[in-house]
Amino acid sequence: MKKFGFKLLGKDQKCNARVGRVTTGHGTFETPVFMPVGTQGSVKALTPRDVKEAGSEIILSNAYHLYIRPGLDVIRKLKGLHKFMGWSGPVLTDSGGYQVFSLSKLRKITEDGVTFNSYFDGRQIHLTPEKVIEIQEALGSDIAMIFDECPAATKDKKIIEKAVNITLRWAKRAKKRHRLRTQALFGIIQGGTFKDLRKQSLERTLEIGFDGYALGGLSVGEPKPEMLECLGEILPLMPPDQPRYLMGVGTPLDFFEAVERGADMFDCVNPTRYGRNGTAFTSDGLVVIRNGKYQKDPKPIQKDCDCYACRNFSRAYLRHLVNSHEILGSQLITLHNVHFFVNLVKSMRKHIRQNSFLRYKKQFFNRFDPTHR
């Protein structure tokens, strides 16, 4: 199998936006890239064929959830995560650090790791940095993430500093335990919106040495201007010859802001979550399909979209499906959303190559109305 690698292909001369190519054992993908989230080994409501036809080249799954159900024994017996879920392309597995954050009332963090009760059957689970690496190696993902502590947004610097330091110590243990040569291992930079802590976390994580680097602990409740200021400060300091992954940040406007500052990889559940709720993303803003004004609307979700849903179905039909609680409605809108996200970021690559990214961003921002319904 091919070894992991990253090649910088070009930059926009007017900002920090860049285009790159990532090589993995299950194929290559270009950056900037949006990774649809398949938490349980499935991008909700879509088949792997749907995801591929939407233009996706890499998806994200969650080691924590797959460890709990169906469990490593099942996935090992089925010859790894790729074969288990029928996806032949690259897979990145998140370590579960964000899930630990979301279980804040049910977990206990110590130097050794995190203890909590399973959301599925209530059994007690203890995860360590080493155990999380073991899980991801068993899954056979192409990119694995270290186990980190992801604190909620807070102005209490001591809480953030504690998370930075424990994440660094866990990172060293994860790097020492990691042995699967066909699998890349990414470090995670913490620090909240404190620039000095972010820089400290970055410098010390770079000293450990990883195949790529992620910014974690953002989009967890902090004001948007503070997040963007943090990105502008830290992204240019990250290694230019390795991927830069901004974790869990996922609106079209966020992508433009982050790419302008130098980010390469993104993931978010928004396309599938909004799709299941009958809401579509378009270049004009959100379209809530179930609304009465679409009852007789013959237009597709977006007229210039070539996804399967837009090529074949009207807003009126999709509204009928959604309001009749037909599963097909959620499926088709989710398909459109994933297609929209993946191809929006793909279009950014074209404009970066043409040194026209900032003009493209301005055009999109002028057209996209977050309040559009």
WOGI-V463147 format. One record per residue. RES is the residue in three letters. D_LAST is the distance of its C-alpha to the last C-alpha in whole Angstrom. Layout:
res->RES d_last->D_LAST
res->RES d_last->D_LAST
This chain:
res->MET d_last->47
res->LYS d_last->46
res->LYS d_last->46
res->PHE d_last->43
res->GLY d_last->42
res->PHE d_last->40
res->LYS d_last->41
res->LEU d_last->39
res->LEU d_last->38
res->GLY d_last->37
res->LYS d_last->35
res->ASP d_last->34
res->GLN d_last->36
res->LYS d_last->34
res->CYS d_last->32
res->ASN d_last->33
res->ALA d_last->31
res->ARG d_last->33
res->VAL d_last->33
res->GLY d_last->35
res->ARG d_last->37
res->VAL d_last->37
res->THR d_last->40
res->THR d_last->40
res->GLY d_last->42
res->HIS d_last->40
res->GLY d_last->39
res->THR d_last->37
res->PHE d_last->34
res->GLU d_last->33
res->THR d_last->31
res->PRO d_last->28
res->VAL d_last->27
res->PHE d_last->24
res->MET d_last->26
res->PRO d_last->24
res->VAL d_last->25
res->GLY d_last->27
res->THR d_last->28
res->GLN d_last->31
res->GLY d_last->32
res->SER d_last->29
res->VAL d_last->25
res->LYS d_last->23
res->ALA d_last->23
res->LEU d_last->24
res->THR d_last->28
res->PRO d_last->30
res->ARG d_last->30
res->ASP d_last->26
res->VAL d_last->26
res->LYS d_last->29
res->GLU d_last->27
res->ALA d_last->24
res->GLY d_last->26
res->SER d_last->27
res->GLU d_last->30
res->ILE d_last->30
res->ILE d_last->29
res->LEU d_last->29
res->SER d_last->31
res->ASN d_last->32
res->ALA d_last->36
res->TYR d_last->36
res->HIS d_last->34
res->LEU d_last->36
res->TYR d_last->39
res->ILE d_last->38
res->ARG d_last->37
res->PRO d_last->39
res->GLY d_last->41
res->LEU d_last->43
res->ASP d_last->46
res->VAL d_last->44
res->ILE d_last->42
res->ARG d_last->46
res->LYS d_last->47
res->LEU d_last->44
res->LYS d_last->45
res->GLY d_last->42
res->LEU d_last->38
res->HIS d_last->38
res->LYS d_last->40
res->PHE d_last->39
res->MET d_last->35
res->GLY d_last->36
res->TRP d_last->34
res->SER d_last->37
res->GLY d_last->35
res->PRO d_last->35
res->VAL d_last->34
res->LEU d_last->33
res->THR d_last->34
res->ASP d_last->33
res->SER d_last->36
res->GLY d_last->34
res->GLY d_last->34
res->TYR d_last->31
res->GLN d_last->31
res->VAL d_last->34
res->PHE d_last->32
res->SER d_last->30
res->LEU d_last->33
res->SER d_last->34
res->LYS d_last->36
res->LEU d_last->37
res->ARG d_last->39
res->LYS d_last->42
res->ILE d_last->42
res->THR d_last->46
res->GLU d_last->48
res->ASP d_last->48
res->GLY d_last->45
res->VAL d_last->42
res->THR d_last->43
res->PHE d_last->40
res->ASN d_last->40
res->SER d_last->38
res->TYR d_last->35
res->PHE d_last->36
res->ASP d_last->40
res->GLY d_last->40
res->ARG d_last->43
res->GLN d_last->44
res->ILE d_last->43
res->HIS d_last->44
res->LEU d_last->43
res->THR d_last->45
res->PRO d_last->44
res->GLU d_last->47
res->LYS d_last->45
res->VAL d_last->42
res->ILE d_last->43
res->GLU d_last->45
res->ILE d_last->42
res->GLN d_last->41
res->GLU d_last->44
res->ALA d_last->44
res->LEU d_last->41
res->GLY d_last->42
res->SER d_last->38
res->ASP d_last->39
res->ILE d_last->37
res->ALA d_last->38
res->MET d_last->37
res->ILE d_last->39
res->PHE d_last->39
res->ASP d_last->38
res->GLU d_last->37
res->CYS d_last->33
res->PRO d_last->33
res->ALA d_last->31
res->ALA d_last->30
res->THR d_last->33
res->LYS d_last->35
res->ASP d_last->38
res->LYS d_last->39
res->LYS d_last->42
res->ILE d_last->39
res->ILE d_last->38
res->GLU d_last->41
res->LYS d_last->42
res->ALA d_last->40
res->VAL d_last->40
res->ASN d_last->44
res->ILE d_last->44
res->THR d_last->41
res->LEU d_last->44
res->ARG d_last->47
res->TRP d_last->45
res->ALA d_last->44
res->LYS d_last->48
res->ARG d_last->48
res->ALA d_last->46
res->LYS d_last->47
res->LYS d_last->50
res->ARG d_last->49
res->HIS d_last->47
res->ARG d_last->50
res->LEU d_last->48
res->ARG d_last->48
res->THR d_last->46
res->GLN d_last->43
res->ALA d_last->41
res->LEU d_last->41
res->PHE d_last->39
res->GLY d_last->39
res->ILE d_last->37
res->ILE d_last->37
res->GLN d_last->36
res->GLY d_last->36
res->GLY d_last->33
res->THR d_last->32
res->PHE d_last->36
res->LYS d_last->37
res->ASP d_last->41
res->LEU d_last->40
res->ARG d_last->38
res->LYS d_last->40
res->GLN d_last->43
res->SER d_last->41
res->LEU d_last->41
res->GLU d_last->44
res->ARG d_last->46
res->THR d_last->43
res->LEU d_last->44
res->GLU d_last->48
res->ILE d_last->48
res->GLY d_last->46
res->PHE d_last->43
res->ASP d_last->42
res->GLY d_last->39
res->TYR d_last->37
res->ALA d_last->34
res->LEU d_last->32
res->GLY d_last->31
res->GLY d_last->30
res->LEU d_last->27
res->SER d_last->24
res->VAL d_last->25
res->GLY d_last->24
res->GLU d_last->26
res->PRO d_last->24
res->LYS d_last->22
res->PRO d_last->25
res->GLU d_last->28
res->MET d_last->27
res->LEU d_last->26
res->GLU d_last->30
res->CYS d_last->31
res->LEU d_last->30
res->GLY d_last->31
res->GLU d_last->35
res->ILE d_last->35
res->LEU d_last->34
res->PRO d_last->36
res->LEU d_last->39
res->MET d_last->38
res->PRO d_last->41
res->PRO d_last->40
res->ASP d_last->41
res->GLN d_last->39
res->PRO d_last->36
res->ARG d_last->33
res->TYR d_last->31
res->LEU d_last->28
res->MET d_last->28
res->GLY d_last->24
res->VAL d_last->22
res->GLY d_last->19
res->THR d_last->16
res->PRO d_last->16
res->LEU d_last->17
res->ASP d_last->20
res->PHE d_last->21
res->PHE d_last->22
res->GLU d_last->23
res->ALA d_last->25
res->VAL d_last->27
res->GLU d_last->28
res->ARG d_last->30
res->GLY d_last->31
res->ALA d_last->30
res->ASP d_last->30
res->MET d_last->28
res->PHE d_last->25
res->ASP d_last->24
res->CYS d_last->21
res->VAL d_last->20
res->ASN d_last->16
res->PRO d_last->16
res->THR d_last->18
res->ARG d_last->17
res->TYR d_last->13
res->GLY d_last->14
res->ARG d_last->16
res->ASN d_last->13
res->GLY d_last->12
res->THR d_last->9
res->ALA d_last->10
res->PHE d_last->10
res->THR d_last->10
res->SER d_last->12
res->ASP d_last->10
res->GLY d_last->7
res->LEU d_last->6
res->VAL d_last->5
res->VAL d_last->6
res->ILE d_last->8
res->ARG d_last->10
res->ASN d_last->8
res->GLY d_last->11
res->LYS d_last->10
res->TYR d_last->10
res->GLN d_last->14
res->LYS d_last->16
res->ASP d_last->14
res->PRO d_last->17
res->LYS d_last->15
res->PRO d_last->15
res->ILE d_last->12
res->GLN d_last->13
res->LYS d_last->16
res->ASP d_last->18
res->CYS d_last->18
res->ASP d_last->21
res->CYS d_last->21
res->TYR d_last->22
res->ALA d_last->19
res->CYS d_last->18
res->ARG d_last->21
res->ASN d_last->22
res->PHE d_last->19
res->SER d_last->16
res->ARG d_last->13
res->ALA d_last->15
res->TYR d_last->17
res->LEU d_last->15
res->ARG d_last->13
res->HIS d_last->17
res->LEU d_last->18
res->VAL d_last->16
res->ASN d_last->16
res->SER d_last->20
res->HIS d_last->20
res->GLU d_last->21
res->ILE d_last->22
res->LEU d_last->21
res->GLY d_last->18
res->SER d_last->17
res->GLN d_last->20
res->LEU d_last->18
res->ILE d_last->15
res->THR d_last->17
res->LEU d_last->19
res->HIS d_last->16
res->ASN d_last->15
res->VAL d_last->19
res->HIS d_last->20
res->PHE d_last->17
res->PHE d_last->18
res->VAL d_last->22
res->ASN d_last->22
res->LEU d_last->20
res->VAL d_last->23
res->LYS d_last->25
res->SER d_last->24
res->MET d_last->25
res->ARG d_last->29
res->LYS d_last->29
res->HIS d_last->28
res->ILE d_last->30
res->ARG d_last->33
res->GLN d_last->33
res->ASN d_last->33
res->SER d_last->29
res->PHE d_last->27
res->LEU d_last->27
res->ARG d_last->26
res->TYR d_last->23
res->LYS d_last->22
res->LYS d_last->21
res->GLN d_last->20
res->PHE d_last->17
res->PHE d_last->16
res->ASN d_last->16
res->ARG d_last->14
res->PHE d_last->12
res->ASP d_last->9
res->PRO d_last->8
res->THR d_last->6
res->HIS d_last->4
res->ARG d_last->0
